[in-house]
Amino acid sequence: MTNTAMTNTEFDLQGVCHLAVVCEDMERTVDFYTNVLGMKLSKTITLPGGMGQHFFFHMGGDQYLAFFWFKNAPAKAPGVASSAVLPGVGGDIATAHGSMNHVAFKVPLEKFDEYAEKLRAKGVVTGPVLNHDDSERGASPEVHEGTFVRSIYFFDPDGILLEFAAWTRALRPDDVNSAPMTKDGVLANSAVSA
C-alpha cells in the first residue's frame, strides 16, 4: 500500500535501513530468525576488544533487523524495557521511555491468516489476531470497513515483542485525528495536521 501524499520533502528517506536490538544468546537468536521466521543472516561483525557481536538479518525490501550481543549487557527487564504481555491477551503493554516496544513486519494481507497458523505450527505462542480499527477498544474480532491493519503478536526467545502486520487499506488524511499529549498527559496546544 503506497500513499503518495506521505512524501517527505525534507529528506529522501527510503524506509528502515536496520533496527538494532540486543539479545542474550546470539546462537539462539540466529536459530529463531533463520529457522522459524526464515530470514537470511546477511552480515556478522565481531566487535572490537571482545565487546561482543553485531549480526544483521535481511527482512526483505533491503531492510534489516540487527542484533547486538554484548558480553557485559544488563539482564532483560520485562515490563520496563520490553513488553511483559502479548497485546490482546490482557495486561499492560507499556514499556519505559526510550525502549523499543515492538518490531512489526509487514506481511501480505492475502497471506496473513496462513502466516498466523504457520507461526503456531512452528510452536510459537501468539496472541489473538487483532483487527485494528478506530473503535473505543481499538480492535475488533472481525475485519470490517473501519479496519486499517490486521496484526498478530508474538515474542522472540529474548522476549522481544514482534508483530506480523497486514495493511487492509491505505492510510488517509482523516486517519490523523488526535492532538499529541504532553509528558503530563495533557493535550498539547498544537493543531493536528494531515
C-alpha positions as CSV (number, residue, x, y, z in Angstrom):
1,M,0.0,0.0,0.0
2,T,1.7,3.2,-1.1
3,N,0.4,6.6,-0.1
4,T,2.0,9.2,-2.3
5,A,0.6,12.0,-0.1
6,M,3.1,11.0,2.6
7,T,6.2,12.0,0.5
8,N,8.9,13.5,2.6
9,T,10.0,16.9,1.2
10,E,13.0,17.3,3.6
11,F,14.9,14.1,3.3
12,D,14.9,11.2,0.8
13,L,14.3,8.5,3.5
14,Q,13.7,5.1,1.9
15,G,12.4,3.1,4.7
16,V,14.2,1.3,7.6
17,C,17.8,0.5,7.0
18,H,18.0,-1.6,10.1
19,L,16.6,-1.7,13.6
20,A,19.2,-2.7,16.2
21,V,18.2,-4.6,19.4
22,V,20.1,-6.6,22.0
23,C,19.9,-10.4,22.5
24,E,21.0,-12.6,25.3
25,D,22.2,-15.6,23.2
26,M,23.3,-15.0,19.6
27,E,23.2,-18.7,18.7
28,R,19.5,-18.9,19.9
29,T,18.7,-15.7,18.0
30,V,20.2,-16.9,14.8
31,D,18.2,-20.1,15.1
32,F,14.9,-18.3,15.7
33,Y,15.2,-15.7,13.0
34,T,16.6,-18.0,10.3
35,N,14.8,-21.3,11.1
36,V,11.5,-20.1,12.5
37,L,11.0,-16.7,10.7
38,G,13.0,-17.7,7.6
39,M,15.2,-14.6,7.4
40,K,18.7,-14.7,5.9
41,L,21.7,-14.0,8.1
42,S,23.4,-11.4,5.9
43,K,26.3,-9.9,7.9
44,T,28.2,-10.8,11.0
45,I,30.5,-8.5,12.9
46,T,32.8,-9.2,15.8
47,L,33.0,-6.1,17.9
48,P,36.5,-4.8,18.8
49,G,38.0,-5.5,22.2
50,G,35.9,-8.6,22.8
51,M,32.9,-6.4,23.4
52,G,30.5,-8.8,21.6
53,Q,28.9,-9.3,18.2
54,H,26.5,-7.5,15.8
55,F,24.6,-9.6,13.3
56,F,22.2,-8.5,10.5
57,F,19.2,-10.4,9.2
58,H,17.5,-9.5,5.9
59,M,13.8,-8.7,6.5
60,G,13.0,-8.1,2.8
61,G,12.8,-4.8,0.8
62,D,16.5,-4.2,1.5
63,Q,15.7,-3.7,5.2
64,Y,17.4,-5.4,8.1
65,L,16.9,-6.4,11.7
66,A,20.2,-6.3,13.6
67,F,21.1,-7.8,16.9
68,F,23.9,-6.9,19.3
69,W,25.2,-9.5,21.8
70,F,27.2,-7.7,24.4
71,K,29.5,-9.6,26.7
72,N,28.5,-7.4,29.7
73,A,24.9,-6.5,28.9
74,P,22.5,-6.0,31.8
75,A,19.8,-8.6,32.2
76,K,16.4,-8.2,30.4
77,A,13.7,-6.3,32.3
78,P,10.2,-7.3,31.0
79,G,7.6,-4.6,31.8
80,V,10.4,-2.0,31.8
81,A,12.5,-2.3,28.7
82,S,10.2,-4.8,26.9
83,S,6.6,-5.7,27.0
84,A,5.6,-8.2,29.7
85,V,2.5,-9.5,27.8
86,L,1.2,-10.1,24.3
87,P,-1.3,-7.4,23.0
88,G,-4.8,-8.7,23.1
89,V,-4.1,-11.2,25.9
90,G,-4.6,-8.8,28.8
91,G,-2.3,-6.7,30.9
92,D,-0.2,-3.6,30.4
93,I,1.9,-3.5,27.2
94,A,3.6,-0.2,28.2
95,T,7.4,-0.1,28.2
96,A,9.8,2.5,29.5
97,H,10.7,5.8,27.8
98,G,13.5,5.2,25.3
99,S,12.7,1.4,25.0
100,M,11.7,-0.3,21.8
101,N,8.2,-1.6,22.3
102,H,7.9,-4.0,19.3
103,V,9.1,-4.7,15.7
104,A,6.3,-5.0,13.2
105,F,7.0,-7.0,10.0
106,K,4.8,-6.1,7.0
107,V,3.2,-9.2,5.5
108,P,0.8,-9.5,2.5
109,L,-2.9,-9.3,3.5
110,E,-3.8,-12.4,1.5
111,K,-1.2,-14.4,3.4
112,F,-2.0,-13.1,6.9
113,D,-4.1,-16.0,8.2
114,E,-1.8,-18.6,6.7
115,Y,1.2,-16.9,8.4
116,A,-0.6,-16.8,11.7
117,E,-1.2,-20.6,11.5
118,K,2.3,-21.2,10.3
119,L,3.7,-19.5,13.4
120,R,1.6,-21.6,15.7
121,A,2.5,-24.8,13.8
122,K,6.2,-23.9,14.5
123,G,5.4,-23.8,18.2
124,V,5.3,-20.0,18.5
125,V,2.9,-18.8,21.1
126,T,0.9,-15.9,19.7
127,G,-1.8,-13.5,20.9
128,P,-5.1,-13.4,19.2
129,V,-5.5,-11.8,15.7
130,L,-6.3,-8.1,16.2
131,N,-8.2,-6.2,13.5
132,H,-7.2,-2.7,14.4
133,D,-9.8,0.0,14.0
134,D,-10.8,3.4,15.5
135,S,-13.3,1.9,17.9
136,E,-13.1,2.6,21.6
137,R,-11.4,-0.8,22.1
138,G,-9.0,-0.2,19.2
139,A,-9.7,-3.6,17.6
140,S,-12.5,-6.0,16.7
141,P,-12.8,-9.8,16.3
142,E,-13.7,-9.4,12.6
143,V,-12.5,-7.3,9.6
144,H,-14.9,-4.5,8.7
145,E,-14.7,-1.3,6.7
146,G,-13.1,0.6,9.6
147,T,-10.2,-2.0,9.9
148,F,-6.9,-0.5,8.8
149,V,-4.4,-3.2,9.7
150,R,-4.5,-6.8,10.9
151,S,-2.0,-7.9,13.5
152,I,-0.7,-10.9,15.4
153,Y,1.9,-10.5,18.1
154,F,4.5,-13.0,19.5
155,F,7.8,-13.0,21.4
156,D,11.2,-14.0,20.2
157,P,13.4,-16.1,22.5
158,D,14.6,-12.9,24.3
159,G,11.1,-11.6,24.9
160,I,11.3,-9.0,22.1
161,L,7.7,-8.3,21.1
162,L,7.2,-9.0,17.3
163,E,4.2,-8.4,15.1
164,F,3.1,-9.6,11.7
165,A,1.0,-6.7,10.3
166,A,-1.0,-6.6,7.1
167,W,-2.5,-3.3,5.9
168,T,-6.1,-3.6,4.9
169,R,-6.3,-0.2,3.2
170,A,-4.1,2.9,2.5
171,L,-4.0,5.4,5.3
172,R,-6.0,8.6,4.6
173,P,-5.7,12.2,5.8
174,D,-8.7,11.6,8.2
175,D,-6.6,8.9,10.0
176,V,-4.7,11.8,11.6
177,N,-7.3,13.0,14.1
178,S,-5.7,13.2,17.6
179,A,-3.7,16.0,19.1
180,P,-0.5,14.8,20.9
181,M,-0.2,14.6,24.7
182,T,2.4,16.3,26.8
183,K,4.5,14.3,29.2
184,D,1.9,15.2,31.9
185,G,-0.9,13.6,29.9
186,V,-2.4,16.9,28.8
187,L,-3.5,17.6,25.2
188,A,-0.9,19.8,23.5
189,N,-1.9,23.1,22.1
190,S,-0.7,22.2,18.6
191,A,-3.1,21.6,15.8
192,V,-3.3,18.2,14.1
193,S,-2.3,18.5,10.5
194,A,-2.9,15.9,7.9
